[in-house]
Amino acid sequence: MFPKPIKQASPVSRLVYNLLLPVCVIVWLLPILAVFVTSIRSQADITRGNIMGWPSEIQLIQNYGAVLTESDFVSHFLNTIKITVPSALLAVCIATLAGYALAIHRIRIGATVFLLFLAGNFVPFQILLVPVRNLALETGLYDTATGLVLFHAAFQTGFCTLLARNFIRELPFELIETARLDGVGERQIFLRIVLPLIKPVLAAMMILVFTFVWNDFFWATSLTQSNDTRPITAAIQSLNGQFVSRHHLVSAASLLAALPPVILFFLMQKHFTAGLTLGASKG
């Protein structure tokens, strides 16, 4: 079912693996390296059309400093934090509660509710644009951080519920039955037995939702209009107009905006991997 570890492969397979791995890594990192090289170019290089060649002058501090001082990058960055953190927390909390109910309790319409959560993951966002925008306008949530938080949490809850429900079902049900026989309430079972056992899954869900919401561009441009609300992904688009011939500053802003999800992933990499592989060795 799962591929064999490379150490157990044949000598020829290991040789091919060792030769191809560096090539794949370089090809995968090439776009990021190109953006970074552009971000340290001078204005003179951009004016002369030296977009793909090596920079004639490296201006790392000047360019990244200009992004922070000559634009509203910091305020848009803070807007993104105000939208992303509550969205991730809300989606993971609702999904964990829903996943616990669907996995542990025998609910008559549980299968139907689960199918609704599952079906929501397959609806393209583009189809929902008009009704969601109209709903935001009618409820006064358009161009507000609260609106983006609620809509992001709603869209991410379906996927997170699928993960939470499936992982909670893998837990030994005898633990919960024994706790019930000992008179432990459902709230204490959820808080003291289930939550500690699914910590890696919660970490994986948090990283996935955080990354998706942070990098979202579709809803950020569809549901916001003013600079007081717009997150960084939508604001970089306006930076492109502000720095119309200063692609080096736009590249620097893009790399700065991409840093938080990368840092979060490396900080929680161990938990993320454990969450995705939890239960993989069963059966």
Beta strands, then each sheet from edge to edge (+ up, - down):
end
